[in-house]
């Protein structure tokens, strides 16, 4: 029926409008490197919407977020770090096994923190010692460049923050941005 077709078309257009909005929020199209006061949890939500296709078949995302004050940052860069960490967490899930990614946030003194925790394959100490090195990757050839975590660390350091990792083989990994 034509009324069903019209309703489906309107639903599709609304979905497209939301995707475009999320992409704009994600990239903050005024791609300046200027620090502005921003809600990084709003950026996190836009990032989740962007990566949902990559993540949904590999992991359930659990939000355990505490409200955060707005912080001075370059939102598109923080979003890029979050995207890297979330996609890496999804890709850490053993093949054929749907895992869980838990996102947490909080405030400690004058700093805010975000955690991306997965129950994927985990990493050995040897791998953890190298993960922030440029071009180091554990992914198959042609899948990863080995630049994601190196670039992410640089971005967080430029924001006067830290990016730390805890991991246990067979248990999972937690990245913490402060």
C-alpha positions in Angstrom: 0.0 0.0 0.0 1.1 3.5 -0.7 0.5 4.7 2.9 3.0 2.0 4.1 5.5 3.0 1.5 5.2 6.7 2.6 5.6 5.8 6.3 8.7 3.6 5.5 10.2 6.4 3.4 9.6 9.0 6.2 11.2 6.6 8.7 14.2 6.1 6.3 14.6 9.9 5.9 14.5 10.4 9.7 17.2 7.7 10.1 19.4 9.4 7.4 18.9 12.8 9.1 20.0 11.3 12.4 23.1 9.7 10.8 24.1 13.0 9.2 23.6 14.8 12.5 25.7 12.2 14.3 28.4 12.4 11.7 28.5 16.2 12.1 28.5 15.9 15.9 31.3 13.3 15.6 33.5 15.4 13.3 32.5 18.9 14.4 32.7 20.0 10.8 34.4 23.3 11.9 37.5 21.1 12.0 39.5 23.7 13.8 42.0 22.6 16.3 40.5 25.1 18.8 39.8 24.0 22.3 36.1 24.6 23.3 34.0 23.7 26.3 32.2 20.5 25.2 30.1 17.7 26.6 32.2 14.6 25.9 29.4 12.3 26.8 27.4 13.8 23.9 30.4 13.1 21.7 30.5 9.6 23.0 26.9 9.0 22.1 27.5 10.3 18.6 30.5 8.1 18.3 28.5 5.0 19.4 25.9 5.8 16.8 28.6 6.0 14.1 30.3 2.6 15.1 27.1 0.7 15.9 27.3 -1.3 12.7 30.9 -2.3 13.5 30.1 -3.2 17.1 26.6 -4.7 17.3 27.5 -8.1 15.9 30.6 -8.5 18.1 29.5 -7.0 21.5 26.8 -5.6 23.6 27.6 -2.0 24.8 26.8 -1.3 28.4 26.6 2.3 29.5 27.6 2.9 33.2 28.1 6.6 32.8 28.2 9.4 35.4 27.4 12.9 34.3 30.5 14.9 33.5 31.1 18.7 33.5 31.9 20.2 30.1 35.6 20.2 29.5 38.0 22.3 27.3 38.9 20.0 24.4 38.9 19.6 20.6 35.7 17.5 20.5 36.4 15.8 17.1 39.8 14.6 18.5 38.3 13.2 21.7 35.6 11.5 19.5 38.4 10.0 17.4 40.1 8.5 20.4 36.8 7.0 21.7 36.0 5.6 18.2 39.5 3.9 18.2 39.0 2.4 21.6 35.5 1.2 21.0 36.3 -0.4 17.6 39.4 -2.0 19.1 37.4 -3.4 22.0 34.8 -4.9 19.5 37.6 -6.4 17.4 39.2 -8.0 20.5 36.2 -10.4 20.9 37.0 -14.0 20.0 35.5 -15.0 16.6 31.9 -16.2 16.9 31.6 -15.0 20.5 29.5 -11.9 21.3 31.2 -10.0 24.1 30.5 -7.0 26.2 32.0 -3.5 26.1 31.3 -1.4 29.2 31.7 2.4 29.1 32.2 4.3 32.4 32.8 7.9 33.3 33.6 9.9 36.4 35.2 12.9 38.0 38.3 12.8 40.2 39.2 16.2 41.6 39.7 18.6 38.7 39.8 15.8 36.1 37.3 13.7 34.3 37.8 10.1 33.2 36.3 7.7 30.7 36.9 3.9 30.6 36.4 1.5 27.7 36.4 -2.0 29.1 35.9 -5.2 27.2 35.8 -8.9 28.0 37.7 -9.9 24.9 40.9 -11.8 24.3 43.1 -9.5 26.5 46.8 -8.9 26.0 50.0 -10.2 27.3 52.5 -7.9 29.0 54.7 -8.1 26.0 51.9 -6.8 23.7 50.9 -4.1 26.2 54.4 -2.8 26.2 54.2 -2.1 22.4 50.6 -1.1 21.7 51.3 2.7 21.8 54.2 2.3 19.3 53.5 3.7 15.8 52.8 0.9 13.3 52.5 -1.9 15.9 49.4 -4.0 15.4 48.2 -7.5 16.4 45.6 -7.4 13.6 45.9 -9.4 10.4 47.7 -7.7 7.5 45.5 -5.2 5.7 43.1 -4.8 8.7 44.9 -2.3 11.0 47.6 0.3 10.4 49.0 0.2 13.9 48.4 3.9 14.2 45.1 4.1 16.2 46.5 3.9 19.7 49.7 5.9 18.9 47.5 8.7 17.5 45.1 8.4 20.4 47.9 8.7 23.0 49.2 11.8 21.2 45.7 13.4 21.2 45.2 12.7 24.9 48.7 14.0 25.8 47.9 17.2 23.8 44.8 17.5 26.1 47.1 17.3 29.1 45.7 13.9 29.9 46.7 10.3 30.3 45.7 7.1 28.4 46.4 4.0 30.4 45.7 0.3 29.8 45.1 -2.8 32.1 44.7 -6.2 30.5 44.7 -9.8 31.3 44.9 -12.6 28.7 41.6 -14.4 28.3 39.8 -11.9 30.6 39.8 -8.5 28.8 41.2 -5.0 28.6 40.3 -1.6 30.1 41.6 1.6 28.6 41.2 4.7 30.8 41.4 8.3 29.5 41.9 10.9 32.2 
